[in-house]
């Protein structure tokens, strides 16, 4: 036990550091938990996207394989490797293109949870099976990807200190990867750091129509966030407003480097849980639906178990240098 002396003169007895850490993590987990995060398998039935990226779900989601031509799925202990078939096809297409262009593997991060829905950490979106995070650092093998993701919270940032330009880790391979993703017909938009958007605007040659899909957003310095359009088989999917016309390299991009954007006024409003719209009614049925038969998702469970072991071993190797696992990150990705 630790004895703490408060400024008021009162004494407080607290658990020892290890027990205190466990208590904090347990409290954080309870506070952030959502029923969607407790579901371990997709629902039975046909695949359907319901609602929008920040307020939706997915029924009958499909599972991304752990590896494939040109890609490797990482951080599988988070159990966020499910999506609509269009999303899995996009990832496979991007992997094939990467393999043909320069070799190396693309590291695929979070898709959605087994039935989508709100996550307990890291994302406000990724809820309806149409979003995926893709790391910009390329690797030579799944083993390298495992080492990289286990020993660092994130791969190398592609943005220089100050946030106004790209770093030395950014190069032709990253430009090609993002352009290839943006040219895919199913892609609606891609979120990147404003400095990365600026570089793409400055270096793009020939046809620049794909640049309109590249949307500047805070963060996204080590990964880019791909969002697909609503698929034809999902009438309950809620599309976003269309991306503005033009390449987005003018005043819209310049704003991100203005004093207003970089030094927001005190007291500026931030999104709160109270402002979150009601979950689509159809999602309640997805949440309560029967799970897919064990024979059809046994591979999913094995992959999830393997991911949990990988994540646990990585956390142990980082301890005590990083006391809080990445699943408890306080920042939320868009």
N, C-alpha and C positions, 0 to 999 in steps of 0.2 A: 504493500500500500504506500501511496505517496501522501505526505501531509503538506497542504498548501496553505499559506497565510494570505488572506485576502486583505485588501486595503481597509476594509471596515474593521479588521481585527479578528473577524471570525476565522475559524479553522475548518478546512475542508479535507476530508480523507477521500482520496481517489485511487483507482486501481493502478497497478504497476503499468509501465509503458506498453508491454505486449498485450496485456488484457485490455488496456484502454484502446489500443488500436483496433482490436477485434470488436470492441463495443461500438466504436465510431463507424467501422465498416458495416456492422450489422444494422446500425441505426440508419446509415445512409442508404443501404439496400432496401430497408423497409420503407423509407420515405420516398424512394424513387420507383419502387416496384409498381408495375402495371399488370393487369391480368394477362395481357398479350405476351409479356415476357415470361410467363409461367407455362406457356404452351410449348411442348417439345416437338410436335409434328404437325404437318399440314392437315387441312380438313379433307374429308372424303368428297369426291365429286369433281365436276368440271372446273377448269380454271376460270376465274372471273375477278377482274379488278373492280373494286368498289370505292367510291369517294376519290379524294385527292391525295397528293403526296404527303401532306401534313395533317390529314384527317381522313383516314381511310383504312382499308384492309384488303386482303386477297384470299379468296377461297380456292382450294385445290392448287396451291402453289407447287411449282416444280423445284427440284434441288440442283444447284450448281455442283458439278463434279469437282473434286479436290484439285485435280490438274487436268489440263487439256493442251492441245497444240498451241504453243505460244503464251500460255497463261498458267498461273498458280493461284489458288484461293488461299488467303492468309487469315489468321486470327479466327479460325473456325470454332474455337471454344466459345465464341460469342453467340453461336447458333443463329447467324444472320446471313445465310447463304441460300435464300429462297426467293423466287420471283416468278413473274409471268414468263411463258416460253419465249416471247419476243425478247425479253431481257437476256435470257440465257443464250439465245441465238446471236444477239448483238455481241456478247462477251466472246463467244466462239469465233465470230467473224473478225473481231478486233485481234484476237490471239493469232488467227491464221495470217492476217495482214502483217502483224508485227513479226511473225516468224519469217515471212517472205522478204520483208524489207531490210531488217538489220539483225535479226536473231535476238536472242535474249528473251526473257519471260516478263510478261506484264503481271504485276501483283494486283490481284482483285481483292478489294476490301469488302465492306458491308454492303449487302443487298437489303433484304427485308427479313423479318422474323418469320417463323413457319406459317403464320397466318397474318403477317403484317401487323398493323396496329401500332400504337404508341410504344416507344422504347423507354426503358428505364434510364438510359444514359446515351450521351454522345450525339443524338440526332433529334431534330424536330420533325423531319420529313422521313423518307424511306418507309412509308407506311403502307403503300399499296402495290408493292412488287414491281415498280417501274424505275427505281433509283438504284444506282451503284456508285461506290467510291472506287477510284482507280489510282493507285500510287504511281507517281511519276518516275520513281527510281526503278530502273530495270535490273533484273538479276539473271544469273547464268543457269541457275538450277533451283528446284524446290528446297534443297538443303540450305542454299544461301539465303533464300527468302525466310526460312524458319529462323536462321541465326540472326538475320537483320531485324526481324520483327520481335524476337525474344529479348534482344539485348538493348534495344532503344524503344522509347515510347512511339516515336515516329521515324521514318526514314529522313534523309537529308531534305531540308527546305530548299526550294528553288528560288526563293526571294531573298535579296540582299538585306542586311540590316537597314532599317529606316523605311523599308517597304516601297521604295520608289522604282526599283529596278530588279531584274533577275540576278541570281547568284551565279557563281562559277560552276555550279552543279547542273545548271540548265544548259541545254544545247539542242542540236538538230534532232536527236532521237526523241526528245520530249515534244518539240514542235510537230514533228511528223505524227507522233502518237495522237496528239490532241486533234490535229487536222483530220486524220483518218477517222477518228471517232465522230467528229462533227459532220463529216460528209455521209455518214450512215443514214439511210432514209428514215429509219425509225426514231432517230434522236430528235428530241424537241429542243433541248437546251443543255448547255454544259457550264457549270459554275467553276470559275478559276479566280485566283487572286488578281486584283487590278493590275499589278506589275506584270503578271504573265499575259494578261489581255493586251497591255500596252506593247509588249515585245512582239506578240503575234501580229498586231496591227502594223508594226514597223517593218517586219520581215516578210510578210505574206506577199507572194508574187502571183500574177495572173488573176484567175477567178477569185474574188474575195467574198462571194455570197455566204460561204460557210462561217465567216467571222460573225455574222449576226447571231448565230447560235451560242457564241462564247459570251457568257454573261459575267461581268466582274462582281465579285462578292468578297467580303471580309474573310480572312482565314484562307483555306484552300491553297496553301503555299507548298505543300508536299504531295497533295493528291488533287485530282479534279473529280467533280461530281456530275455524273451523267444522268439525265432524266429523259425517258422515252415518251412518245405521244400515246394517247389512249388507244388501246387496240380495238379493232372492229368487233371482237367477241365479247366486249364488256360495255354494254349500254349504260351501266351505272357508274362508270368511270367519270370523274370530274376533271375536264381539261383546264389548264391554266390559260390566262389571257395570252393571245399570240405575241411572239417576240416582235419588238418594233422593227420596222423596215430599216434598211441600211446596214452598214457593217459594224455600227456601234463604236466606232473609233474616234468620234468627235467630242462634242460637249458632254455627252453622257459619260464617257470614260474619263474626261478631264475632271469632272466633279469629284471623283474618288481621290484625287490628289490635291484637292482644295483644302483650305483651312477649315471650312465648314464640315467636310467629311472626316478630316483627320483629328479635329478637336471639337467633338460634339459638345453642345452646351450642357451645363449641369442641369439635372432635373429632366433631361429629355426622356420621353416615354419609352418604355421597353415592353415587348410582348409579355403578357402574363398568362398563367393558366386560366384565369377567369375569362380571358378574351378568346379562348379556344372554342370554336363552334362545336355543336353537338355531333357526336359520332353518327354516321349514317345508320339508320335502323337496320339495314340489311347486314351490318357488321355484327350485330348481336347474334344472328343466326350462325354466322361463320365462327364466332367465338365458342358457341355451344355445340357446334356440329361434331359428328363422329370423326375420329381420327382416321387417316388413311390406313388400310390394312397393313399389319406388320411386314408381310411379304413384299410390299411395294415400297416401304421406306426403311428396310433393315439396313441398307447401305447408308442412309442418312444418319441413323443412330450410331453406326460404327464410326462414321466420319466425325460426328459430334463428340463421341467419347475420345477419339484420337485428338481432336482439337482441344478438349478440356485438359488432357494430360499435357499437351504442348504448352497451353497457356499457363498451367500451374507451374511447370518446370521453369518457364521463362520468368514468372514472377519471383520464384524462389531465387533464381540467379540474380535478379535485380535487387532483391532485398538486402540491406536496408536502404540502398541508394534511392529507391523509389518506393515510398511506403504506401502509396495509393495506386492500385491497379488502374489501367487505362479505362476500365469500365466505369470508374467513378469520377471521370473527368468532369470538371465543373462547367467547361465550355460546351456549348451545343453547336454542332455543325448545322448548316442550313439544309 
